[in-house]
Amino acid sequence: MGNLLSHLYGEKYLAIGFTYNTGFYSAYGPEEKYKVHPSYVGTYEYYFSKCQVKNFILDLRSIKASTIIDHPAGFRTIGSKPQETSQFAEITLKDHFDVIVYLENSVHTKQLK
């Protein structure tokens, strides 16, 4: 979807990625919530978790060169279904996003009644 929107809107399109280090998430499945797999060395979430600030917005467009950001690493990718095997895929962050929102802890959504 992001690729389609990027082609449609060009420079007006801003790709924002959201990620987190710990907590729970919601997905279509038998459970109300699913536990986040721990980040590990080699994932962006691991490096982000080592920052002094625990929740932040990172504008990747303003970073000229970075050993971590400019190279492929694991990035949490959870879709609509539970990800029990692996919640990380190797990507180069700048190739997919303009801005990253990082939260130290995720709280699953709750269905409104």
Secondary structure by P-SEA (a helix, b strand, c coil): caaaaaaaccccbbbbbbbbccccccccccccbbbbcccccccaaaaaaaccccbbbbccccccccccccbbbbbbbbcccccccccbbbbcccccccbbbbbcbbbbbbbcc
